[in-house]
Amino acid sequence: MRGTDRGVVLGLYRSAPTRELIETARDLGVVGIDTAFNYQRFNSHRHLAHVAGDLLDDFTISTKVGFFPGSDPAACALHSLDPRRLREAVEQSAESLGRVPDVVFLHSPERSLTGRAPEEALDAACITLADAQRAGLCRAWGIATWDPRSLITAPPPTLPSVLLLRSGLSVAHPILTACERLIELCDLPATNVWGMSPFGGDAREAAWQEVDLTDFTPASAPNTDIAFRVAYDLPPVTRVAVGTTNRDHLRSLVAATNLPIIPEAVTTYRGLTREHDR
């Protein structure tokens, strides 16, 4: 990232990127692109490879496996920690992208940590991704989780080398605390902890315009820029994945990574969230 060690990752959760958007991301110094096996009705990898072409090598490419097509194409994707399906998804991801992903995340494993022997299922899934890394199908593997509370109660013996966690002011205290605990359990360096969903949905929602965030920074900046910058501190992460198709919005977010933040304001905020949830 130019001028800062806080990297921006272009997330493709809700949209299909254009060549122009990817070119802008590269020129702005965006460090990565994050997608998933199931995005765009399981066509995200092929679409990304088609529109980005040679530009893919300018980014860290991360993807996720864990959701699979069901019998009804119109229905929601099904979640599974089945090792065979995970391995096939990793292989297919690399083939569709036309290159080995830098990171493959186990996608929201908490969705399947119910029923009998959930700990064994999680460990088998983690071993599968670790084996895929050893086989050269990805350069690293990790866990992407929306709610890590079930993961910290019984962490797998095979630990990930990268985490992708919710970050920012929209994250409720119990989730944020669980994120912090999972980081401790995995004993990861800061460079291997990434954030996602900094606005909890959509930066255009009225709440982000109405809330006063000026206590977090001595600089003058739009609320959404301040919220994005604070997402690097709640919990501490070095990259944040954010989705946008607007090149001006992406430009603004990249610039926001340089905003100065008042550490005491973040500490005070965390204290208030703890008190509120007691």
Secondary structure, DSSP 8 states (H G I E B T S, - for coil): -TTSS-EEEEE-SS----HHHHHHHHHHT--EEE--TTHHHHTHHHHHHHHHGGGGGGSEEEEEE-EE--SSTTS--EE---HHHHHHHHHHHHHHHTS--SEEEEE-GGGG--SS-HHHHHHHHHHHHHHHHHTTS-S-EEEEES-THHHHHS--SS--SEEEEE-STTS-HHHHHHHHHHHHHHT--GGGEEEE-TTTT-TTSHHHHHS--GGG-SS---HHHHHHHHTTBTTB-SEEEE--S-HHHHHHHHHHTT----HHHHHHHHHHHHHHT-
